[in-house]
Every structure is written in C-alpha cells, then in structure tokens.
Amino acid sequence: MLMVAISALFVNELLQDKEFEKTYWDFEIHISDKNQIKLVNYVIGNSKEFSAFALKDVNRDNNPFLLNSSDVLKTYMSSMDDKKLYPNQLSIIYYSFAEKRFYQYEDTLLYNEIRNAGNSFAKERSLILTLLPKGELKLSVRDNADESKETFIQILQSKPIQGNFKLLNGDDHYTLQNIHTIEEYVDLITKKYSYKLDFSSIELEKLEISSFAGEKIEPVFERNEQNPIPDNIYFLTPDCSGSVRYYFDEKEILSAFEELSKNKISSLELVGKRNEQKKELVFYITNGSETILLKNKYPEKSNCI
C-alpha cells in the first residue's frame, strides 16, 4: 500500500512538472527582408525549467549577432538526452538598423498552441521567430523533416525602448573599441561607398573581403561599385601555404571613407601593396589627390608577404 502511495505521489509530481511533455526542439531567429538587426540579448524557455536557449550560449563566427535578411541564427539541443519543455516565455532585445531604434519583448508565449503544433510533427521541430518591421515578431513551428510544413502560432508586439551605445556595442571580444556613438556604429554597418580595389603588386591565389556586418564583399578591380566598408581582408599567395588577414581599425577606415568621399567627382580606390623591407602589407585609400594610410589593428610578420 505504501509503495502504491509513493508511486502515485511520484507520478503526480511528474505530471505537475510536465515531465511527460518534454521533447526535442531547436530555435531559430529569422530576419525580414531589407533589414539588418543587432541582437542585444534573448532568452527563450519554460518557467518550470532552469535551462533555456540564450544568446550567451551561441557559438559565434564573425559576429552573427549582426544579422542581415539572408541570415538565420540557429541554436540546437546540446545532446539527444537534452529534452526540454516547449517554451512559455520569451525575452528579447534588438536594434533595427533600418528603423534606427531598439525594441524589447518580454512576456509569455502560447504554450498549448506551441506544444500541439510541435507534437503534430513526427520527430524534429524548430521554433521560428521572425523579426518583422515596426517591432512585430512572428512565432511559428516548423517540421525539420519537411520544412514546407510550418504552423503559425502568434504575432507578438515588441516595444520601442531607449537604448545607448554601450547596449548596442556589447562588452565581449566582438566589441568595437574605437567608435563611441550609435551614429558611428550605424554608419560603419550600413553605409556603402563607391570604390574599387588595387592589389596589382600582390600576386593572389585567394582573396576574401568581409564587412563589419559580417557580409562578404565581392572584390571589384576594374570599376567602382557601391560596397560596404571593409572590416578585414584575407588572402593566400601562390608561393606560400600560409594565409594573411589584415584588420582595419573601425574608426580610422570610417573616417577615411567619409573624408575622401566629400569630393563627389573623385573616385575612391583601396590599394594594397607589399612593404618588402618590413615584410608587411600596406593599405591605403585614395581619391587621386589625397591619400590616407590604413593601419593593421593586429600586425604580424609573415613569410607569405
């Protein structure tokens, strides 16, 4: 009789904790077209659990907290043993570059609707949060075995909040050290300038250029094209198995583009040359009459130069 009572108590505790409702689910953040977002923070989980998906747990490559319309931020279960309850609450803060404002949502989610939609899919499912214009958030559940199957859950409305540069810039190793205003940050991420490249003194085997938003910039040598400000340049030379990466100082290169583009008639050119004596690369930007040298934030000696 005692064993029956203990078993009943145990089952009752499991039911109260919704232990039988735990399952495998992943979480993705999508961005609507023609927008760029900086994720400041987010946490999604269930109030009955300590574990949750959060921004701090994401493995980052080239700062994916800066998201463009083609980007998706994905978080996964750490193991197949890591079952979770479906979420019933969400907290998120982000900055919209298109609207130049911070948004925050901190409230509950429709747990039963999320659970029913998730359980209708056989094995693997993802919760999809799409950031829409004017602070709207669309929540849906997708079948990962058949991504054409997606169930809409709800539209959430985040609120505009007062933010500052520190909130936007963050405090980790992706922080930009040499700019100090939201306006500078936004210009660095969103502004485009018409320029071309000249690396004629360097024999290249591979060349990759990335913007401060983490986007790839297509190298253009023959003509001027509108492109974002480059953050870093990576390349290989045929006579060396190693690689070289040149990081621009954010304040210096932003100021250089702004200063040299004041003359609308002149065309800008970003030039890279070898300094044979010092075994290093030299980059500068010129409009034909003025030239500004651009230092490497992390200079290193290389046998590849």
C-alpha positions in Angstrom: 0.0 0.0 0.0 2.9 2.3 0.9 4.6 1.6 -2.5 1.4 2.5 -4.3 1.1 5.8 -2.5 4.7 6.6 -3.2 4.3 5.7 -6.9 1.2 7.9 -7.1 3.0 10.8 -5.5 5.9 10.4 -7.9 3.6 10.3 -10.9 1.7 13.3 -9.6 5.0 15.3 -9.3 6.0 14.3 -12.9 2.6 15.5 -14.1 2.9 18.8 -12.2 6.3 19.4 -13.7 5.1 18.4 -17.2 7.9 15.8 -17.3 6.0 13.8 -20.0 5.7 16.8 -22.2 9.5 17.3 -22.6 10.8 16.7 -26.2 13.5 17.8 -28.7 13.2 21.2 -30.3 15.5 23.8 -31.7 15.2 27.6 -32.0 15.9 29.9 -35.0 15.7 33.6 -35.5 15.0 34.9 -39.0 15.1 38.5 -40.3 12.5 40.0 -42.6 13.7 41.4 -46.0 15.7 44.6 -46.3 16.7 44.9 -42.7 19.7 44.5 -40.5 19.5 43.6 -36.9 21.8 43.6 -33.9 20.7 41.1 -31.3 21.5 42.5 -27.8 20.1 39.6 -25.8 17.4 36.9 -25.9 16.3 34.0 -23.6 13.5 31.6 -24.6 12.4 28.8 -22.3 9.9 27.4 -19.9 9.3 28.9 -16.4 9.3 25.4 -14.9 12.9 24.8 -16.0 16.2 26.4 -15.3 17.6 25.6 -18.8 16.8 27.8 -21.8 18.2 28.9 -25.1 20.1 32.1 -24.7 22.3 34.4 -26.7 25.3 33.8 -24.5 25.3 30.1 -25.4 25.5 30.5 -29.2 28.8 29.6 -30.9 29.7 32.7 -32.9 31.7 33.1 -36.1 32.4 36.6 -37.3 29.8 38.1 -35.0 26.5 36.5 -36.1 24.6 38.8 -33.7 24.6 41.2 -36.6 22.0 39.6 -38.8 21.0 40.5 -42.4 17.9 39.5 -44.2 19.5 36.3 -45.6 20.9 35.2 -42.2 19.5 32.7 -39.7 20.7 32.3 -36.1 20.3 28.7 -35.1 20.5 27.2 -31.6 20.5 23.4 -31.1 20.0 20.9 -28.4 23.3 20.1 -26.8 22.6 16.4 -27.0 19.8 13.9 -27.7 19.4 13.5 -24.0 18.6 17.1 -23.5 14.8 17.1 -23.7 13.1 20.4 -22.9 9.6 21.6 -22.3 8.2 23.7 -25.0 8.7 27.4 -24.2 6.1 29.6 -22.4 8.2 32.8 -22.2 10.4 34.9 -24.3 12.7 37.9 -23.6 14.5 39.6 -26.5 16.2 43.0 -27.1 17.4 44.0 -30.5 18.3 47.0 -32.6 16.9 47.6 -36.1 19.3 49.5 -38.4 16.5 50.2 -40.9 14.4 51.9 -38.2 17.3 53.1 -36.0 15.6 52.1 -32.8 15.8 49.5 -30.0 13.0 47.0 -29.4 12.2 44.8 -26.5 9.7 41.9 -25.9 9.4 40.3 -22.5 6.2 38.3 -22.0 4.6 34.8 -22.1 4.0 32.6 -25.2 1.1 30.4 -26.1 2.4 27.2 -24.6 -0.5 24.9 -25.5 -0.6 26.1 -29.1 3.2 25.6 -29.4 3.0 22.1 -27.8 0.1 21.0 -30.1 1.9 22.2 -33.2 5.2 20.7 -32.2 3.7 17.3 -31.3 1.9 17.1 -34.7 5.3 16.7 -36.3 6.9 13.3 -36.1 10.4 13.8 -34.8 12.4 17.1 -35.1 10.9 20.5 -35.0 12.1 24.1 -34.7 10.5 27.2 -33.3 11.0 30.0 -35.7 11.0 33.6 -34.5 10.9 36.1 -37.5 11.7 39.7 -36.7 9.3 41.9 -38.8 9.2 45.7 -39.3 7.9 48.0 -36.5 8.7 45.6 -33.7 6.4 42.8 -34.8 7.6 39.2 -34.1 6.1 36.2 -35.8 6.3 32.8 -34.0 5.8 29.5 -35.8 6.8 25.9 -35.5 8.4 24.0 -38.4 8.8 20.3 -39.2 12.5 19.8 -39.8 11.9 16.6 -41.7 9.7 18.5 -44.2 10.5 22.3 -44.0 7.5 23.1 -46.2 5.3 22.2 -43.1 5.2 25.2 -40.8 2.4 26.1 -38.3 1.8 29.7 -37.4 1.4 30.3 -33.7 1.1 34.1 -33.0 2.2 37.6 -33.7 4.0 39.3 -30.8 4.5 43.1 -30.5 7.7 44.3 -29.0 8.0 47.8 -27.7 10.5 50.6 -28.6 12.9 51.3 -25.7 15.6 53.8 -25.0 19.0 52.4 -25.7 22.5 53.6 -25.7 25.8 52.9 -27.4 27.0 50.5 -24.7 23.9 48.4 -25.1 24.4 48.3 -28.9 28.2 47.7 -28.9 28.2 45.0 -26.2 31.1 44.0 -23.9 32.7 41.0 -25.4 35.6 40.4 -27.8 33.5 41.5 -30.7 33.1 44.9 -29.3 34.4 47.8 -31.5 36.9 49.7 -29.4 37.4 52.9 -31.2 34.0 54.2 -32.0 31.8 55.7 -29.3 28.4 56.7 -30.7 25.4 54.9 -32.1 25.6 57.1 -35.3 29.2 55.9 -36.0 28.2 52.3 -35.3 25.2 52.5 -37.7 27.4 54.2 -40.4 30.0 51.5 -40.1 27.5 48.7 -40.6 25.1 50.2 -43.2 26.8 52.9 -45.3 28.1 52.0 -48.7 30.7 53.8 -50.8 31.7 53.6 -54.4 35.2 52.3 -54.7 37.4 49.8 -56.4 40.5 47.7 -55.4 44.1 47.8 -56.5 46.2 44.9 -55.3 48.3 44.8 -58.5 51.6 44.5 -56.7 50.4 41.4 -54.8 50.1 38.0 -56.6 46.9 36.5 -55.2 45.7 32.9 -55.1 42.6 33.6 -52.9 41.0 36.8 -51.7 38.1 37.3 -49.3 36.8 40.6 -48.0 34.4 40.9 -45.1 32.3 43.9 -44.0 31.8 44.9 -40.4 28.3 43.4 -40.7 30.0 40.0 -41.5 28.9 40.0 -45.1 31.2 39.0 -47.9 32.3 41.9 -50.3 32.8 40.9 -53.9 36.2 42.1 -55.0 36.0 44.6 -57.8 39.2 45.8 -59.5 38.2 47.3 -62.9 35.4 49.7 -61.9 33.9 51.5 -58.9 31.0 49.8 -57.2 28.8 50.5 -54.2 30.0 48.3 -51.3 30.1 48.4 -47.5 33.2 49.5 -45.6 35.6 46.5 -45.3 36.4 45.2 -41.9 39.2 42.7 -42.9 40.9 41.2 -45.9 42.0 37.6 -46.1 44.2 36.2 -48.8 46.6 33.5 -49.9 49.6 33.9 -52.2 50.8 31.2 -54.6 54.3 30.9 -53.1 53.2 30.3 -49.6 51.0 27.8 -47.8 50.1 30.2 -45.0 47.5 33.0 -45.1 47.4 36.6 -44.2 44.5 38.6 -42.7 44.5 42.4 -42.5 42.2 44.0 -40.0 41.2 47.7 -40.4 40.7 50.0 -37.5 37.0 50.8 -37.4 37.3 54.5 -36.6 40.2 55.1 -39.0 38.7 53.5 -42.0 35.2 55.0 -41.4 36.8 58.5 -41.1 38.9 57.9 -44.2 35.9 56.9 -46.4 33.9 59.9 -45.0 36.8 62.4 -45.6 37.8 61.3 -49.1 34.3 60.9 -50.4 33.5 64.6 -49.8 34.7 65.3 -53.3 31.9 63.7 -55.3 33.9 64.0 -58.5 36.9 61.9 -57.5 36.7 58.1 -57.3 37.9 56.1 -54.4 40.4 53.3 -54.6 41.5 50.9 -51.8 45.1 50.0 -52.5 47.2 47.1 -51.0 51.0 46.9 -51.5 53.9 45.0 -50.2 56.5 46.6 -48.0 59.4 44.3 -48.9 61.7 45.7 -46.3 59.4 45.3 -43.3 57.8 42.1 -44.7 54.3 43.5 -44.2 51.4 44.8 -46.2 50.5 48.4 -46.5 46.9 49.5 -47.3 45.7 53.0 -48.0 42.7 54.7 -49.5 43.0 57.5 -52.1 40.7 59.7 -54.2 43.6 60.6 -56.5 44.6 63.9 -54.8 44.6 62.8 -51.1 45.8 59.5 -49.5 45.1 58.1 -46.1 47.2 55.2 -44.7 45.2 52.4 -43.0 47.0 50.5 -40.3 46.5 46.9 -39.4 44.9 46.5 -36.0 46.7 43.2 -35.4 50.0 43.4 -37.4 52.1 40.3 -37.8 55.2 39.2 -39.6 54.6 36.7 -42.4 56.7 34.7 -44.8 53.7 35.0 -47.2 54.3 38.7 -47.9 
